Amino acid sequence: MAEENLRIGITGAITPPMDTLIKNAQRNEAQGYDSIWWPDHLMGWTPQSIWTPDIGEIASRQKSSDIFFDCVGAIAAAAMATQRMRLGTSVTEAVRRHPAMLAQSFLTLDHIAKGRVILGIGAGEAENIIPYGLDFSKPASRLEEAIKIIRLLWESDGPVDYEGKFWRLDRAVLGLEPYEGKVPPIWVAAHGPRMLDIAGRLADGWLPTRMSVEEYGEKLNTIKRVGAAHGRDMSQFTPSMYTYLVIDEDHEVCHKLLDTPIIKSYCMIPPPEIFAKCGAEHPLGKTYGLLDYIPSHFSREAALEAIGKIPRKVSEYFIMHGTPDDVVKELKEFAKVGLQHVVLENITFLGDLSKVRSSYACMSEVVKQVTVA
């Protein structure tokens, strides 16, 4: 039996050729995925120093772990080639992209997609900001101000003024009108108290990374309480979740894949609190991966040493894994506490390149079970 109101999204192709991105998007739409998403990255989560065939066979097929299409261009291409799926960023930020440019870009994309675009936005990641000489101070405050500016420009019919801590608008204009009079929804990647408050006050949806079912329910309730306290109608708010996925017909195979270095490198991202819950300490100490971890700063020796300190419990907590039935069961548990939409990023083949075809076939089985009664 399908779980009512639960929709499944998938990540889009991020590397050339563009023809593959388009074909994959069309295939995903035919397979029944509700949405398709692109990261706004310059750098990947795996240090290039360990992106070698002896560590992962994927390196023999793709020369770098840091190859990414620009998310705006990727969404535009996919929008032209699809008709139904929603398209979004998972996620962008307002450090590299000025809020006015975000406002214009996403209105433009929404015209191309005819109303199917979602602006997924967060506070940003150190790896995409610090190496490029940009200021990464006060990321949550910067995000809050950016959303206010975007909405101000979207809603205004003429010149607008704004005096903020990060940006100043002096009779600024954005003449492009929303597609059919409706602006794209804004989904915020929020985890901590300050970000949850921003999501409750300013967002149309929530797009965190995977956490426990109990924690998800508690944080969603916090967001809804904040929204209600500010007089918002939260009935149209979309609770979503983004998760890395390791999937196979054999659950124990998934456990083995979680221990492979490239997949394990993704577990440098979570905050120290996640490690503490799993009875461990973050390899870098009291650090938050999104705010501090920069893969290009790690030598091969340092990367392998840090990754080697990540316990299996952290991988199991942070990365959704298991058979199609296992994944469906878990998603339904999340749906019981309010989840309506999930974005699955398949990283199975990063641990075993031979699993490319089979892992996507397993994902298709999940979509069938969840979305078809």
N, C-alpha and C positions, 0 to 999 in steps of 0.2 A: 504494500500500500504506500502510495506516495505521501511524503510529509507536506502538508498544506503550507503554502507560502514560502517554501524553501527553494531558492534558485542557485544555480551553480555557474560560476564564471571560471575562465581559464586565462593563463598568461599568453600573450602573443609572441611571435618570433621576434628576436632582438638582433639577429645577425644577418648579413647579406647571404643570398641575394634577396632583393625585395620581392621577387616573384614568389619565393617560398612563403614570405609573410602573408601575401595575398591569398595564396592557395590554402594555407593553414587556417586563415580566418574564415574563408568560405567553407572549409571542411568542418570547422568547429561549429559554425552556424547550422550546417546540415545535421550535425550530431546532437543538436539540442541544447548547447550551452546558451545560457542567458546573456552572458557578457564576456568581453575579452579586454585584457588589461596590459599596460606597458609600464615598466619602471622608468624613472627619470634619472638614469645613472650615467656617470662617466667612468666609473670604476666598479668592478665586481667584488663579491665578498671573499673570493679565494685569492690569496696572494699569488702573483704571477711567478714568484720564486718556486712554488711547488706545483705549478701548472705544467707538469712534465709527464710524458708517457709512462714512466716508471711509477708515478704516483697515481695517475688516472688515465685510462686509455682515451678519454675524451680529448686530452691534449694532443693526441695524434690526428684528430679530425678538425679541431679548432685551435688555432695557434696561440690565442690569448684568452684570458679570463675576463678581459676588460673591453669586449666588443659590444657596443650598444647602438642601435638606431636611436635617433632623437625621437622622443615619445610623441611630440606633436606631429612630426612628419609621418610616423608609423600609424597613428590614429587616423590621420587624413587618408592614407592609402587604404587602410582597412575599411574606412567608412564608405569609400567609393565602391568597394567590392562586395559589400554586404547590405542587407535590407532590414534585418530584425534585431540583431544583437546590440546591446548597449556597449559603449566603448569608454574606457577610462584610464586614468593614470594611477599607478600603485607604487609610490605616490610622487608628486612633484613637491616643490617648496618655493618660497618667496625670497630666497637668497640669491640664487643665480638668475631667477626670472622676476623682474619687477612686477608688482601687483597689477599695474595697468596693462602690461604685456600679457599677463595671465588672463586678465579679463577679456582682452581682445582676442587672444589665441583661442580660448575656449568657446567664445561666441562664434568665431569663425568655424571651428571644428563642428560645433552643433549645427551650423547651417549646412555643412558638408554632409553630416550624418542625419540631417533632418530630425533633430530632437533626441538623439540617442546618446549624447555624451555626458559623462560624469567627471567632474573635477575632483579627483582624489588628491588630497594635499596633507602635508605633515610639517613638522618642524625642521626636517632635513637630517642628513647623515654626514658625519665628519668627513668620510672618504670622498664625498662629492664637492666639498666646500673648502676645507683647510688646505689641501694640496694646491689649490688654485688661487690662493692668496686672498680669499674672501673672509669677511667677518662672520663668525659663527657664535657670537655672544647673544644671550637672551633669546634663544630660538622660539620658545613658546610665545613670548610677548610679540616677537616679530610676526609669527603666524597669525596671532589674533588681529593685529593691525592690518595685515595683508587682506584677511577675509573681509574686514570692514571696508577697506578701500575697494576691493573687487565688487562687493555688493553696492557700494555707493555709486560706482561708475556704471554698473549694470542698470541701476534703478533711476539714474538721473537723466533728465531731458536736456540738460545744458551744462555750462561750466560749473565745476564743483571746487570747493576749497576744503582742505583737510590739513590739520596741523598735528602730526604725530611724533613719536620718539624716533622713528626710523625713516618715514617719508613725509614729504610736504607736497600738497597739491595746491596750485595757485591758478584758479580758473581753468582747471584741466577738463578735457572733454573726451568722451568716447561716443561717437555718433552711431556706431554699428548697433542696430537693434537686435534683440534676441529673436531666435527663430520662432515664428508664430507667437511672439509675445511672451514666451516662457524661457527663463534663464536656466542653464544647466544646474543640476543639484551639486552641492558641495559635500563631499564625504571626507571626514577628518580621521587621520591615523592617530589615535589617542590612547595613552596607557596610564600615565601618571595623573594625579589629582588635578593639576593645573590644566592639562590637555583635555581631560574629561569635562571640566567646567567649560572650556572653550567649545567643545563639541555640543554640549547641552544648550549653550546660548546661541551659537552661530551656525551650526552645521545642519545639513539635511540627512546625513548618514554617518555611520561609524565604521571605520575600516582598520581595526587593530590586527596585530599578528596573533598567532594561536596562543591560547592560555587554557587553563582548566575550565571545565563547564561551570563550576561554582563561581570562579572568579569572573567569568564572562557575564554571568547573570547579575552579580553584584555590581560590576562596573556599568552595565547597561542600565540598571536601576538608578545608579547615581546620575547618569546622563539624563535620564527621563525626569528625575526629581529637579535637576537644575533647570531643564527646559520649562517644566511646569511652573517653577518658581519665578520664571521670567515671562510668564504669560504665553508661552508658546504651545501650539497644538502639536503634540508629539505623535499623533496617530499616523502621520505620513512619514515619520522618521524611519530610515532604513538601517537596522542593525546588521552589519556585515562582518566578515572576518577574512583575513588573508593568511594563507598557510602554505608553507613548503610541504611537499608531499612525497613520501616514498611508498610505493604501492607494488604489490606482487601477489600472485596466487598463493604464495606461501609466506605466512607471517614471520617465520624465523629467518627467511631470506631478507626480509626488511630489516630485521635486527642486525644482521651482518652488514648490510649496506650502510646503516647508521654509523658504523664504526670505521668506514672508509674515510681517509683524510679530507678529500674534497667536500664530501657531504658534511663532515664534522666541522669544517671551517665555517659553515653557516651558523654554527652555534657559538661563534664569537660575538654575535650580535646582541643577545639578550642582556638585560641588566643584572647586577650582582644579586638582586633579590631572587631571581629565578634560580641561580646557582645555589643560593642559601636554602631555598625550598627543597632542593635536591641533595642537600647535605654536602655541598661543595663550595669552593671559592672560584670566582672568575680567574682565568689564567693571568689576566692583567691586573688583578687586584680589585680595588673599589672603583670599577669603571663601568660605563654603560656603552656597550658596543656601538650603538647607533651614533653616540655623541663623541666617542673616543677612538674607536678601532679604525685604523687606516691600513688596509692590506699591503699597499705598496711600500710601507715603511718596514716591512718584515723581511729579513733574510730567510733563506731556505731553512737554516738551522733554527732560527728563532720561531718561525712559523710552525714547524713540525713540533717543536718543544711545547709551544702554547696549545696547539690543537691536541697534542697528546695528553694534556691535563684535563680535557673536557670529559666528564663521566657520561656513560650511556644514559643515565637518568635525565640529564639535561637534553640530550638529543631526543629522547622519547617524549619529553615534555614539550619541546619547542617545535618539533617536526611531526606532523600527522603521518601515521604510517600504519601499514597492515594490508589485509586483503580487501577487495571491494566490499565484501560484507562488513568487515570491521569498520571501514571508513563510513559506510552508510549508517551503521549503528551509532557511531560517534556523532555524525552530523545530526541525526535525529535527536540525540541527547542535547546538543546545542540548540536545536530548534525549540525544544521544550522550554528553554529559558529565554527565548526571544530572537535567536538568530534567524534572519530571513534570506541571507545571501552569503555565499562563501566563494572566495577566489582561490583556486588550487594552482600552485606552481609545482609542476612535476620536476623533481630533481633526482629521481630514481637512477637514471642513466648516467649521472655523474659518478655514481659508485660502480656501475657495471654497464658499459656501453651497449652490450648485447640486449639490454632491457628496454631499449627505446620503444620498439613497436609494442611489446607486450605490456609495458607500463601504461601507454596511452590507451591500449585496448581495455585495460582494467579501469581506467578513468571513465571510458565510455560506458562501462557497465555500471559504475556509480551514478552517472547521469541518468541512465535508464531507470535504475531502481528508485531514484529520488524524485524524478520529475514525471514518470509515467505510472499511473495508478495500475 
